Structures are given as C-alpha cells and as structure tokens.
Amino acid sequence: MLHNSVSVQALLVCAALTGRGMGVQMTIPDHVSANGGRPVTLPLMRDIQPLAISTLSRADLIVYGRLVRLESYMNDAKTHVYTDYRIVPDRLIVDRSGSMGKVKRSGDAPSLVVVMNGGEIIVDGTSVKVDDLSQRRWAEDANLLMFLQRAEGENRYRLYGDSAGLFEVSSAGEISSLLKHAEKDKPLRGRTADEVIKAVLDASRR
C-alpha cells in the first residue's frame, strides 16, 4: 500500500509539473507535505526525438569532454528541479558563442555550466528526486560529446534538442545517444565520435 500511495503521489506531482490535469499547480514543498514527509520520486516524462547531424551542427557550442555535477535546485516557482554541471573540455569542436575563448583551458577548470532537467534535492528534510525518463545516466568519468545552446546567464548552456544533444563515447571511440530508448539512436548508430565530429564540421561550413 505504501508503494502504491507514493506512486500515485508521484503521478500527481508529475501532472502538476507539466501543468496538466490540475487547475492550480502545486509546489514541490506542497507535495512533500501532502506525502507525509516520505521520500518522493517524480517522473519527468517527455517525448524527445533524435536529431540529424545537419541539425545538431547548428548548436552554439559543441565540445568533447566530461561533465562534473555542481548542484541541484528548485526553480523560482518551486515546481521543478534542475541540475548544474561544469564542463571539463578535452576538445572544442564548434564555438559560435565565443565562450571558450573567455575561459582558461590549461590546468584550470573552465567556468562553463550546462543546466539539465531533473536531480535530487532535500526539501524540509525530505528527499525529492525528479527523474528525467528521457535520458540515460552516464558514468562520472564518461567521455561525452555535447551539443549545447545558450541559456539565461553568463556562460550557461542547455543541451541542444534537450536529451538529443548528449552522446557518450566509449573507450573504442564508438558513440551512443543518451536518449533512454535505443530505437531513438538511429541517426548516429554505428558511427564513431571522429566520424560524427568530421560530419559536424563539414555541415557547419556549409
């Protein structure tokens, strides 16, 4: 019964987060209170479609490197959770924003941040996790190919095309989309990171 109660509560919160099914949008603290202080997991359900290289190549910033989690937090309305990640670049592919030229890249960590949906926070002593069901998680030391667009604030970015703009690169150089469902990986399936980067550069010059 407890599991069912929490699941129903999570679905109600998800409806509130997406603005559907409720006339008045409740805040995350409201739902924590209504759930009796038990840990809550809120599924964020979205239909993210894969993007072709010709579309991904329009991103403001394309970089190969790693992401380091900084912090998770609620938005001002307290209805959603975001997580900030610091970019640790290994290779700059495209920089239409000019941001990479403004940060130190040798020895010092750059001050570029990617904002993503979801994350885990503590609200009134209760654990609240917003789980983005469209995106697979990656290992902390994973090599990533990131397609980014400017977000509000200096040197802040979001994924271009949302979860469709993030790819994991294996030790063998093989690329895989972090979209949760494998069938959505078709545009780049079977290609190496070097092949994708070359195709992106070619498309960017057109």
Secondary structure in CASP SS format (residue, H / E / C, confidence):
PFRMAT SS
TARGET T0000
AUTHOR 0000-0000-0000
METHOD secondary structure of the structure
MODEL  1
M C 1.00
L H 1.00
H H 1.00
N H 1.00
S H 1.00
V H 1.00
S H 1.00
V H 1.00
Q H 1.00
A H 1.00
L H 1.00
L H 1.00
V H 1.00
C H 1.00
A H 1.00
A H 1.00
L H 1.00
T H 1.00
G C 1.00
R C 1.00
G C 1.00
M C 1.00
G C 1.00
V C 1.00
Q C 1.00
M C 1.00
T C 1.00
I H 1.00
P H 1.00
D H 1.00
H H 1.00
V H 1.00
S H 1.00
A H 1.00
N C 1.00
G C 1.00
G C 1.00
R C 1.00
P C 1.00
V E 1.00
T E 1.00
L E 1.00
P E 1.00
L E 1.00
M C 1.00
R C 1.00
D C 1.00
I C 1.00
Q C 1.00
P C 1.00
L C 1.00
A C 1.00
I H 1.00
S H 1.00
T H 1.00
L H 1.00
S C 1.00
R C 1.00
A C 1.00
D C 1.00
L E 1.00
I E 1.00
V E 1.00
Y E 1.00
G E 1.00
R E 1.00
L E 1.00
V E 1.00
R E 1.00
L E 1.00
E E 1.00
S E 1.00
Y E 1.00
M E 1.00
N C 1.00
D C 1.00
A C 1.00
K C 1.00
T C 1.00
H C 1.00
V E 1.00
Y E 1.00
T E 1.00
D E 1.00
Y E 1.00
R E 1.00
I E 1.00
V E 1.00
P E 1.00
D E 1.00
R E 1.00
L E 1.00
I E 1.00
V E 1.00
D E 1.00
R C 1.00
S C 1.00
G C 1.00
S H 1.00
M H 1.00
G H 1.00
K H 1.00
V C 1.00
K C 1.00
R C 1.00
S C 1.00
G C 1.00
D C 1.00
A C 1.00
P C 1.00
S C 1.00
L C 1.00
V E 1.00
V E 1.00
V E 1.00
M E 1.00
N E 1.00
G C 1.00
G E 1.00
E E 1.00
I E 1.00
I E 1.00
V E 1.00
D C 1.00
G C 1.00
T E 1.00
S E 1.00
V E 1.00
K E 1.00
V E 1.00
D E 1.00
D E 1.00
L C 1.00
S C 1.00
Q E 1.00
R C 1.00
R C 1.00
W C 1.00
A C 1.00
E C 1.00
D C 1.00
A C 1.00
N E 1.00
L E 1.00
L E 1.00
M E 1.00
F E 1.00
L E 1.00
Q E 1.00
R E 1.00
A C 1.00
E C 1.00
G C 1.00
E C 1.00
N C 1.00
R E 1.00
Y E 1.00
R E 1.00
L E 1.00
Y C 1.00
G C 1.00
D H 1.00
S H 1.00
A H 1.00
G H 1.00
L E 1.00
F E 1.00
E E 1.00
V E 1.00
S C 1.00
S C 1.00
A C 1.00
G C 1.00
E E 1.00
I E 1.00
S E 1.00
S E 1.00
L C 1.00
L E 1.00
K C 1.00
H C 1.00
A H 1.00
E H 1.00
K H 1.00
D H 1.00
K H 1.00
P H 1.00
L H 1.00
R C 1.00
G C 1.00
R C 1.00
T E 1.00
A H 1.00
D H 1.00
E H 1.00
V H 1.00
I H 1.00
K H 1.00
A H 1.00
V H 1.00
L H 1.00
D H 1.00
A H 1.00
S H 1.00
R C 1.00
R C 1.00
END
